[in-house]
Amino acid sequence: MSDTTNQTASNADAEHDSELTRLGPLFSWTSITFVLLCTSGLGMGLAYTFGVPIGGKRLIEGQYYWFFIGIFLAAAFIALPGHKAQRKVPIYDLAAAAIALGISMWFSTHAWDIVQAGWTNFPAGVVLWLLMLEVARRSGGIPFLLVVFLLGLYPIVADYFPGLLMGIPYTFERMIEAHVFRTEGLMGITTKIVAEIVLGFLVFAGVLIATGAGQFFIDLANAGFGKYRGGPAKVSIVASAFFGSLSGSIFSNIAGTGSITIPTMKKVGYPPHYAAAIEACASTGGVVMPPVMGAIAFVMAITIGVDYATIMVAAILPSFLFYFGLILQVDAYAARKGLVGMAPEKLPSSREVLKRGWPFLSVMIFLVWGLLYMRWEYYAPWYASALMIALSFLQRETMMTPKRLFATLRQVGILVTQTAAIILPIAFVVSALTITGVTGSMTSGLVALGGDNVYMIIALGVLACFIMGMAGLAIVAYIFLAVTLAPAIIEIGGLNTVAVHFFIVYYAMLSVITPPVGAAAFLAATIAGAKPMLTSFTAMRLGVVIYFVPLFFLFQPALVLQGDLTPLIYVLPSIIIGIILLSGGLEGYLLGVGMVRPWMRLPLGAAGFAFSFPGLLTTLIGGAASAIIVALIWRDTSKTDPATTH
């Protein structure tokens, strides 16, 4: 890797860290404290996962959970600023970190009593609840805090709500007991997701990123796509897809790769809003792209009751279709605007990139093998991390020196702390919905409201996904709808369980690029210096495939590799062709044919959508209409400018 590349990567990492934490330089006292704290938490996680005794005894679940909560709650108060301008750790945050750690350690000593005898401590529970709410504010902002706080308080007033919103009421003390000490709350699914299931994957992602995988994937994408028209945009898509799958965070992805790819796209002629929209879409799709995916995939696996490998395999085709449509659109835009690729002399050599980066590819293949073939589940990412560290010593640029090891532990700590800060507070929402019994009434209410019409129930679900997701609460939206909407759709429509849950995940996630909020599009617009709302609308158009593909696999589960896969023989080709036609209509250039006149764009897009919809009648109608429209476009381009048909 050249010095320039190293410098660019370092600048990107620095910008990324400054966006998200206040740890300062690598060896500042806050950074050292943070790393020591997180390393102890990771050590506990490793010992618990592999059953290694500590002090002669294996940790029981409750002990480990309270260790994990205390350590990473304290780490959050050190790393996450109270407000954007805050760059130093004030004394009250150190006090909050010490209190959170002390209370959690005390609770861990009573872990057995909590499970067996129902031990609680109300005052300490309230303090921990308040500290968790503050961490929710710092990690997800005011909207996230309001959702966690208000929904968390729902049990107190549950009996005042009418109809399907009415639930079993609880006193404040009993509510705190359930939220903090019981398996419905902090001792349940949310902590299990972060402390057991996701932890190894976050470690793996941190090790890869710290050893240079992010820059490797950017270089690999440059080598493969940089020379083609609109090359930087295609590089952004490929790099963000890989990076997003590793980090599991849309916003980290945009901050990490966008700081490199967006300026490059602007240099070759993409408008700022278009460059930002491409990055926002590509980063959004990365979170549901195998093999690692985001935390929401692990939540889904636990909710459905299947292994993670099933979820990973199910995500393959939807991810392919989304990125296929995105690349087609940026290619069509480049063709219509005459944008060329980057000069060959500015591109890295494929051979050199692979020679330098083969360890990253090897480790990724090893991880997939461990998940799919060996079924190692929680162990696979830990093994892959160890392999990556071992392979790092084969090259000077990636060698795990003491400094790089410290940087790796810091990177892993940041990923785990941010993930814990977002997911742990959701325990209060899960607890509130569970203890009041409202989930069952919501399911029956949705069925009644939809009039036993599965299409109406789906429409209500899509609306709910967007409303909850617009606040950046995709995981909250999924958890809520997985226990209310999903059973209703499955009951009325008899649809595949995995397909239904993927449908909810996709629509909850889409809100980050959809106006009027579009948080991911707004962040990318900030980096690009573009108008946020214009960027959000452009991202919505570029990501159009991801808006309708969930409907496809909802009614054709073969697209998530469930049930009978025979329909893929004819459904998949029709969807691919339909996406090509739809992209041509949206961007005004049809691949292999040429420019599309403005009056033909809407009919072409509509015909492409109909052709791709997995239904015999719509496919036949769309196919006939598409054939006529494509013939007209081909005839038109042949007459005007044959050169555009290449």
Disulfide bonds with the S-S distance in Angstrom:
none
